[in-house]
Amino acid sequence: MKHLLRLAVLTVVLCGCQSARPPTPAATPRATVVAQEAVDERTDKLTIESPATGERRSVWVMKPTRWTEGSTGWRALYMLHSCCAGGGWDWLRTGEVAKLTAGLDAVVIVPEGGPMGWYTDWLDGPGWETFHMTEVRGLVEPRYGVGTRRAVVGYSMGGYGAFMYAARHPGVFEAAASLSGVLDIREDVNGYRSFFRSNGEDTGNVWGPPSEWSAHNPADQVAHLKGVRLYASTGDGSPGPLDEPSTTYDGVEASILRQNTSFAEAAAKAGVPFTKDFYGPGTHTWPYWIRSLERALPLLLP
């Protein structure tokens, strides 16, 4: 009888252990390059199957003129685009970036960021930060022989992304440049809510309620940029030397100046130096971003 009782207890214990065993986790989908197309002698277009964003995404890669298959140790320059239309190709469509980077020993990486992606893993939506900082880096850098030195630059929404990625991923970028960049989203909360609604999106899906925006705000995260070489440029919205004669006052660039001024004050308080290029007259337009890129390149890729 005692033998049978011990056997019953042992069976219960064994069954208990069996039922407590955790289920085997499902394999996490991995990003893959599904296509590569030569756009021109220096530029490739990669198509990446991105689990982070749930779709296939594009990345343009511009190789240095001295690049050869199998070469390694190249610096990388990530270029982030603005919002609302176009996309990564905007940086390369005019040929000016190709001319400016032709003599630089750097692989230029221009990823798609969505018309309203905001370089953020949305609370309810695509994971753009994971796409850029994990999937793109993991696939593109080894493919083109990128080493350990990286810089990042962006205009408008892309300027926001450049500073946020540098702040949120310490040690990844040694330099970051914002050209007419969004550097203080809390400067006009209602304005951003309205702007997102006009583009069919909701700030709550991206950053959550305004009380949580500081985690995604360059002006609030400036202390995490210590040790990164920084450049920020903006005009004041009045017509400048690169504008057409018919150009009128640009309220968007004027608001960008207010945000950049707020960032500068936060940087001074945090003891974070940066190169400030608040150049006065100038609008939120391409000619000023290209001029600022030319000014920023010696800091980005010395």
Buried (B, 14 or more C-beta within 10 A) or exposed (E): EEEEEEEEEEEEEEEEEEEEEEEEEEEEEEBEBEEEEEEEEBBBBBBBBBBBBEEEBBBBBBBBEEBEEEEEEBBBBBBBBBBEEEBBBBBBEEEBBBEBBEEBEBBBBBBBBBBBBBBBBBEEBBBBBBBBBBBBBEBBBEBBBBEEBBBBBBBBBBBBBBBBBBBBBEEBBBBBBBBBBBBBBBBBEEEBBEBBEEEEBEBBEBBBEBEEBEEBBBBBBBEBBBEBBBBBBBBBBBBBEBBEEEBEEBEEBBBBBBBBBBBBEBBEEBEBEBBBBBBEBBBBBBBBBBBBBEBBBEBBBE
